[in-house]
Amino acid sequence: MNHDIEFLAKTSLGEKLETVIKNLPGKEITLIEILDSIGHDSLMFLTLFLSLVFLVPVSIPGVSTIFGSAILLIGISRLFDRKLWLPKQIAHRTIPSEKLTAVLNRALVWFRRLERFSRPYRFSSITREGKVGLFNKLSYIFAAVMLMVPFGFIPFSNTLPALALIFLAVGVMQKDGGCIFIGHLSNLVTVIYFSALIAGGGMTIFEGLRFISG
């Protein structure tokens, strides 16, 4: 997967994603191949690439664990200012190209809308380093952990934390504090949604046991 780096450097984020989609291999792709295809771009663009898959109500089974693990490692790398490292079982895990292409093409529509929404250097105080920057990085890691929660069969359980990651990533890349704030808000909505799912499941189990016991 060889790409023209100069071309990628001059195109918008949406155009870069289209280029990656067009260059996906015929049958399967590994995460390390995705990394190679955008190796000269930021980790935040990689976050967008990995998160866009989840802009559908129900995601491809197993992908949230693979991609969520990679995003988590990106977050840890950013937190400690280290180079990204991926274990072999994650880096070389294969994903069907056909399914990935179809999902990314659908997600691209939403990404173009998001691209128009972003405003560089809006509320720039939220994008600064120091304590605010640390909070933003921890929020990114938290969203990655929530993405890995095994609720993929439940609608929007992957979509909500993915939205948080997308807004946080765009906010960092564009220095857009508005997007970062929405990312934090998406994390809050995810916590509320997951809490409701857990509480509802607990009540269902309780009522079931009470019914069985008479």
C-alpha positions as CSV (number, residue, x, y, z in Angstrom):
1,M,0.0,0.0,0.0
2,N,2.2,2.7,-1.3
3,H,0.8,6.2,-1.4
4,D,1.9,9.6,-2.6
5,I,2.8,11.3,0.6
6,E,3.0,14.7,-0.9
7,F,-0.5,14.3,-2.2
8,L,-1.8,13.3,1.2
9,A,-0.1,16.2,2.8
10,K,-2.0,18.7,0.6
11,T,-5.5,17.2,0.7
12,S,-8.3,17.5,3.3
13,L,-9.0,14.9,5.9
14,G,-11.9,13.6,3.9
15,E,-9.9,13.3,0.7
16,K,-7.2,11.4,2.6
17,L,-9.7,8.9,3.9
18,E,-11.0,8.4,0.4
19,T,-7.5,7.7,-0.8
20,V,-7.0,5.1,1.9
21,I,-10.3,3.5,1.0
22,K,-9.4,3.3,-2.6
23,N,-6.1,1.6,-1.8
24,L,-7.5,-1.1,0.5
25,P,-6.4,-4.5,-0.6
26,G,-8.8,-6.9,-2.3
27,K,-9.5,-9.4,0.4
28,E,-8.1,-8.5,3.9
29,I,-6.2,-5.8,5.6
30,T,-4.3,-5.7,8.9
31,L,-4.0,-2.8,11.3
32,I,-0.3,-2.5,10.6
33,E,-1.2,-1.9,6.9
34,I,-3.5,0.8,7.8
35,L,-0.8,2.4,9.9
36,D,1.6,2.1,7.0
37,S,-0.9,3.8,4.6
38,I,-1.1,6.9,6.8
39,G,2.3,6.7,8.5
40,H,3.3,10.3,7.8
41,D,0.0,11.7,9.3
42,S,-0.9,12.3,12.9
43,L,-2.1,9.7,15.3
44,M,-5.3,11.7,15.5
45,F,-6.0,11.0,11.8
46,L,-5.5,7.3,12.6
47,T,-8.0,7.7,15.4
48,L,-10.5,9.1,13.0
49,F,-9.9,6.3,10.5
50,L,-10.4,3.7,13.3
51,S,-13.4,5.4,14.8
52,L,-15.4,6.1,11.6
53,V,-16.2,2.4,11.4
54,F,-18.5,2.8,14.4
55,L,-20.7,5.5,12.9
56,V,-23.4,2.9,12.3
57,P,-25.8,1.6,15.0
58,V,-24.3,-1.9,15.1
59,S,-20.6,-2.5,14.3
60,I,-18.8,-5.4,12.8
61,P,-18.4,-8.1,15.5
62,G,-15.0,-8.0,17.2
63,V,-13.8,-4.8,15.5
64,S,-14.4,-2.7,18.6
65,T,-11.9,-4.8,20.6
66,I,-9.3,-4.6,17.9
67,F,-9.7,-0.9,17.0
68,G,-10.4,0.1,20.6
69,S,-7.1,-1.5,21.7
70,A,-5.2,0.4,19.0
71,I,-6.9,3.7,20.0
72,L,-6.1,3.0,23.7
73,L,-2.5,2.5,22.8
74,I,-2.5,5.7,20.9
75,G,-3.9,7.5,23.9
76,I,-1.3,6.0,26.2
77,S,1.4,6.9,23.7
78,R,0.2,10.5,23.7
79,L,-0.2,10.6,27.5
80,F,3.5,9.7,28.0
81,D,4.7,11.3,24.8
82,R,6.0,8.0,23.4
83,K,6.2,6.5,20.0
84,L,3.2,4.2,19.2
85,W,3.7,0.5,19.7
86,L,1.3,-2.3,18.8
87,P,1.6,-6.0,19.8
88,K,1.7,-8.4,16.9
89,Q,-1.7,-10.0,17.7
90,I,-3.3,-6.6,17.2
91,A,-1.1,-5.2,14.5
92,H,-1.5,-8.3,12.3
93,R,-5.1,-9.2,13.0
94,T,-6.9,-9.3,9.6
95,I,-10.2,-7.5,8.8
96,P,-12.2,-8.3,5.7
97,S,-11.6,-5.4,3.2
98,E,-15.0,-5.6,1.6
99,K,-16.9,-5.1,4.9
100,L,-14.5,-2.4,6.0
101,T,-14.7,-0.5,2.7
102,A,-18.5,-0.6,2.8
103,V,-18.7,0.8,6.4
104,L,-16.1,3.5,5.8
105,N,-17.9,4.7,2.6
106,R,-21.0,5.1,4.6
107,A,-19.1,6.8,7.5
108,L,-17.4,9.2,5.0
109,V,-20.7,11.1,4.5
110,W,-20.8,11.9,8.2
111,F,-17.2,12.7,8.3
112,R,-17.5,15.4,5.6
113,R,-20.3,17.0,7.6
114,L,-18.1,16.9,10.6
115,E,-15.3,18.5,8.6
116,R,-17.5,21.4,7.7
117,F,-18.6,21.8,11.3
118,S,-15.1,22.2,12.7
119,R,-13.6,25.7,13.1
120,P,-9.8,25.9,13.6
121,Y,-8.7,27.7,16.7
122,R,-12.2,28.1,18.1
123,F,-12.1,28.3,21.9
124,S,-8.4,27.7,21.7
125,S,-8.0,27.8,25.5
126,I,-9.5,24.3,25.7
127,T,-6.8,23.0,23.4
128,R,-3.8,24.2,25.4
129,E,-1.2,21.9,27.1
130,G,-0.8,21.6,30.8
131,K,-3.7,20.6,33.1
132,V,-6.3,21.1,30.3
133,G,-4.3,19.1,27.8
134,L,-3.9,16.3,30.4
135,F,-7.6,16.2,31.0
136,N,-8.2,16.0,27.2
137,K,-5.7,13.1,26.9
138,L,-7.4,11.2,29.8
139,S,-10.8,11.8,28.2
140,Y,-9.5,10.3,25.0
141,I,-8.2,7.2,26.9
142,F,-11.5,6.9,28.7
143,A,-13.5,7.0,25.4
144,A,-11.2,4.2,24.0
145,V,-11.9,2.1,27.1
146,M,-15.6,2.6,26.7
147,L,-15.4,1.6,23.0
148,M,-13.9,-1.7,24.1
149,V,-16.8,-2.6,26.4
150,P,-18.4,-5.7,24.9
151,F,-21.8,-4.1,24.1
152,G,-21.3,-4.2,20.3
153,F,-24.5,-6.1,19.7
154,I,-26.5,-3.2,21.4
155,P,-27.3,-0.3,19.0
156,F,-25.1,2.9,19.6
157,S,-23.0,1.3,22.3
158,N,-19.9,1.6,20.0
159,T,-21.2,4.7,18.2
160,L,-21.3,7.0,21.2
161,P,-17.7,6.5,22.4
162,A,-16.6,6.6,18.8
163,L,-18.2,10.0,18.4
164,A,-16.3,11.2,21.5
165,L,-13.0,10.0,20.0
166,I,-13.8,11.6,16.6
167,F,-14.6,15.0,18.1
168,L,-11.6,14.9,20.4
169,A,-9.3,13.9,17.5
170,V,-10.7,16.7,15.2
171,G,-10.5,19.1,18.0
172,V,-6.8,18.3,18.6
173,M,-5.9,18.4,14.9
174,Q,-7.8,21.6,14.2
175,K,-7.1,23.3,17.6
176,D,-10.9,23.5,17.9
177,G,-12.0,23.7,21.5
178,G,-15.6,23.4,20.5
179,C,-15.0,19.9,19.1
180,I,-13.1,18.9,22.2
181,F,-15.9,20.1,24.4
182,I,-18.4,18.0,22.4
183,G,-16.0,15.1,22.7
184,H,-16.2,15.4,26.5
185,L,-20.0,15.7,26.3
186,S,-20.2,12.6,24.2
187,N,-18.2,10.7,26.9
188,L,-20.8,11.9,29.5
189,V,-23.7,10.7,27.3
190,T,-21.9,7.3,26.9
191,V,-21.6,6.9,30.7
192,I,-25.3,7.7,31.1
193,Y,-26.2,5.3,28.3
194,F,-24.1,2.4,29.7
195,S,-25.3,3.0,33.2
196,A,-28.9,2.7,31.9
197,L,-28.1,-0.5,30.1
198,I,-26.5,-2.0,33.2
199,A,-29.3,-0.9,35.5
200,G,-31.9,-2.2,33.1
201,G,-30.1,-5.5,32.8
202,G,-29.8,-5.8,36.5
203,M,-33.5,-5.1,37.0
204,T,-34.4,-7.7,34.4
205,I,-32.3,-10.3,36.1
206,F,-33.7,-9.4,39.5
207,E,-37.3,-9.6,38.2
208,G,-36.5,-12.9,36.5
209,L,-35.1,-14.4,39.7
210,R,-38.1,-13.2,41.7
211,F,-40.5,-14.7,39.2
212,I,-38.7,-18.1,39.2
213,S,-38.6,-18.1,43.0
214,G,-42.3,-17.4,43.1
